[in-house]
Amino acid sequence: MSEQVTLTVQKRTMTGKAVRQLRRQGMLPANVYGGHRPSIAIQIDARELTRILKAHGPTTLFRLAGAADRGDETVMIRHVQRGATSGAIQHIDFMHVEMSEVLRARIRIHVAGESPAVKLHGGILIHSLDTLEVEALPDELPETIQVDISELTELNSSIFVRDLQLPDSVKLLTNLDEPVITVSAPRSAPAEAAATETAAPLATPTPPSA
């Protein structure tokens, strides 16, 4: 289930092009919105945020200390904006969450184990889904959903969404008939078809009429 991590932030006064100076100081601009509350502008230490993002998943709940006069904010990351070439984080959007309100989220699928169909028969593992859409209370959202592929013992076998085990508190929204992982047969070189000629049937002569 989702854990809650404390993240110390500061109110932000720099906006627009001035945030470039903020980034040069090692701080990242961010916003908090949602939950029927006014949006607030904040800034976060870039190194601390990068470290936290590496250690926690997208459904992690953050307690933002120092975000506003109204007290600490419980939030989730809604969007991370990165530089087109560098990939460095440029801006973060946090969404305020109410702990008593159900949230809809996409949860990453984590593949575990080894498929005998791949190891013994040379099958090709095909990942059809990377995430599942679910609904749950914020502190009931799983970090990841585990898929054990050791049960895939035959070629052309699949694990479907309906086969996954989720807690009773989590409602699955993705189509149950969607394949998650499939082991397909190995590709073989196309066989050269032998050229065959089909002979046309001989015409039967018709005797002349009398």
N, C-alpha and C positions, 0 to 999 in steps of 0.2 A: 504494500500500500504506500501511498505517497507520504513522504516524510516532510517535516517542516524545518527549514533552514533559515537562520537569522542572517540578514544582509543589512549592513549599516550603510545608509544613504544620507544625502544632504539635499536640502531644497536647492533648486537651480534657478538662477536669474538670467543666465546667458541663453539667448535664443538666436535663431537664424544663423547667419554666417559666423557669428561670434563663438559658436560651439567648436569651431576649428581650434581656437585658442584653448578651449577646455580639454580637447583631446591631447593637445601638445603637453598639457599639464598632467597627463596620465589619468584623466577622468573621462567617463562616458556619459553622454546625455541620455535620459530616459524619461518616459511618461507613465503615469498610472491613471487608468480610466475604468469606467464600468461600475457596476453595483449601485447605480442610481446616485453616484457621488460625483462632485466636480472633478475634472481632470487636474492632476498636479504634475509639475515639472520637477524632476529630481536629477541628481548626478551621482555616479558610483565609481569607486576606484576600479580602474580597468583590470589590473592584475588580480584583484580579489574576485571580480566577477568571472574572469576567464578560468581561474582555478575552480570555482564552484560549478561552472557549466560543464567542466570536464568530469566532475565527480558525480553529477546528478542528472536525472532524466528530465524530459519535457513536462512531466506531470508533477514535478516537485513543487511543494508549496513554500513560498518565501514569506518570512515575516520581515517587512521593511521597517527597520528602526530608524526614527528620525525623519520619516517621510512627510509628516504633516502635524499641525497642531492638534488634529483630532485623534492622535494616537497612532500606534503601530498599525500598518496595513498588512493584511494577509492577501497575497497575490500569487498568480501564476504568470509565467512568461507567455505572451501572446504572439510576439513577433520579434525576430532578431534581424536587424539590417546589417549587411556586411558590404565591404568595399568590393567593387566589381573585379578588380585585378588582384588586390592583396588578400581578400578574404577576411580581413580584420573587422572586428565588430565596430560598427559606427553608431548604432542607436538601438535601444531596447524599448519595447512596449510591454508593460505589465498590465494585467487585468485583475482588478479587485474581485475577490470571490467571497461569497457568503457561505459559511460552513454548513448551513442548513438547506442550501439550494443545490439541486442536481445540476451537474455540469456534463456537457458533451465534449468528448476529447478523442483524439487519435492516439492509440498506444502502439509503440514499436513492438514488432515480433522478434523474439530472440530464438534462433535455431540452436538446438543442443543435440549432442549425440552424433552417431555415425550410421549412415544407412547401409545395410548389407547389400542392397540392390546396387548401390554405387560401388562399394568396395569389391564385391565378388563378381558382379556381372557387368561392370563398366557403365552403369547407368549414368545419365546426366541429370543433376539436381536442378530443378527449375523453381525459382521463387516467384510465385504469382502475386503474393501480397507482402508488403513490408509493414503495414500497420492495420489495426482494426479500429473501427469506430465504436465507442461505447458511451454509456451514460452511468454516472454514479455520483455520490456525494464527493466533494473535493478530497477528503482524507481517505476515501475508499478507492480512488483511482489507482490501478497498479502501475508501477514504473515500467514494466515490460510484460509481455505475454510469452511464456515459454512454449516452444514446439519441439517435441522429442522426435527426431527422425529415425531413431533406431527401429521403429516398427515398420519402416518401409523396406520390406524384405524382397519384394517382387518388382520387376520392371513394369512400368506403366501404372504404378500405384500412386495414390495421392492421400494427403491429409487435408480434409475440408474444414471450413470454419466450424461446422457442426461438431467436429471431433475434439475441439479445444475445450479445456476445462477452465472455467472462470469462477470466481467467488459468486455466491448467490446475491451479493450486494451490487454486483456489476451487471448492467443490462447490455447485451450485445446488440448492436444495430446493423452490422455488416451482414449481407446476405449469407445465410447458413450454407447454401450450396456452392459458395465460392471456394475454389481450390486454393490452399495456402502454399503447399509444397507438393511437387510432383516429381517422380523419378521416371524419366522417359528412356526408351531403348537407345543404345548408342547408335550414332550415325554410321552407316556403312557406305562404302564407295558404290556408286550406281553401277549396277551390272549392265554390261553391254548386251543389248538385245540382239539376238541372232536374226539376220535378215531372212525372212521367209517369203516365199512367193506363193500366192494362192492361185492355182490354175483355174481358169474359167471352164465351166462344164462344157463338154462338146455338144454341139447342136445335133439333135436327132433329125435325119432327113425325112421329109414328109413325102410319101409316094405321090406321084402325080394322079390327079383325079381322072377317072375314066370319062 
